[in-house]
Amino acid sequence: MSSTSNGQWYPPEWPDRIRALAQGELTPAAPRRAATVLLLRDTGTGGPAVHMLRRRASMAFAGGAYAYPGGSVDARDEKPVAWAGPSRAEWAARLGFGAGEEAVAQAVVCAAVRETFEEAGVLLAGASAETVVEDTTGDGWEADRAALVARELSFADFLERRGLVLRSDLLGAWARWITPEFEPRRYDTWFFVAALPAGQRCRNASTEADRTVWIRPAEAAAGYDRGELLMMPPTISTLRSLEPYGSAAEALAAADGRDLSPVLARAEIEGGEIVLSWPGHDEFTKHIAAAEGAEGAEGPEAPASVPDPPMTTPPPATSPSSSPTTTTTTTGEPTA
């Protein structure tokens, strides 16, 4: 299968898996809940920059693709935690859960905060409902982060031990994508937006990433369009949706009005041709000839000669305390 002219990640085994699903030879896996965060930082001009990581080229899934910090929900994310911001019931309604599923909604929000700390070293929590931790560097913080990654420490126990309150009001739910039914590893992923807290710094804390960048959404999207930056559909879609906003606060204020209807790819066989589409996102539609498949196909690997994207160096982050409060979404990377 030939690479596309843009940077859309498209694995060569998909046609065969799509045919197997259509013929009843493939049983879809149940998607795991996951969360990922578009961490924003104001640049002064040209709109905010977003923190992105590049998956190592050696990764079997989406190697070389740019993504955001994120990962699967841990069952222990449902454990009670000190909580600030919209209630768990409000979050359940915003994220599409039913009555009585407040703990599940909390788990998705906790996963977003936990994964951001695990993979970027940024923590959306504070000593009170009005404060945010200003510095998460140092040996003690790193030891706790490593224990969280190893699942030796639950996020609830981490917050309790440090006397911290989870600041759910610093998150805005942005989108929701579900991995296609023909993928063996599936995720139901909520995408969130958040502003980098004052005093905190991002770092590449993920073992699955070889590079991180701060880049304006429009610049990243342009790199994708030129075929220079490899991305999955949910990544480039959420990047494009951020382009109109002039600041992190503007994006957070807009989050409450975002449609969180899940986006799920649809694959149909029409006249021997596979038509792969993501409803509402026509730019990702692909028409695959009947003879195409994994045998001898070429996947859109990131060219070795492609330059790294331009890095934006924003001024120090402003305090998020004045950001609007919202009631509101692959690393074992969750991908849709």
Beta strands, then each sheet from edge to edge (+ up, - down):
strand 1: 32-41
strand 2: 49-55
strand 3: 66-67
strand 4: 70-72
strand 5: 83-84
strand 6: 125-126
strand 7: 165-167
strand 8: 171-178
strand 9: 187-195
strand 10: 209-215
strand 11: 263-264
strand 12: 266-270
strand 13: 273-277
strand 14: 286-288
sheet 1: 3+ 2- 1+ 4-
sheet 2: 3+ 2- 1+ 9+ 8- 11-
sheet 3: 3+ 2- 10+
sheet 4: 5+ 7+ 6-
sheet 5: 12+ 13- 14+
end
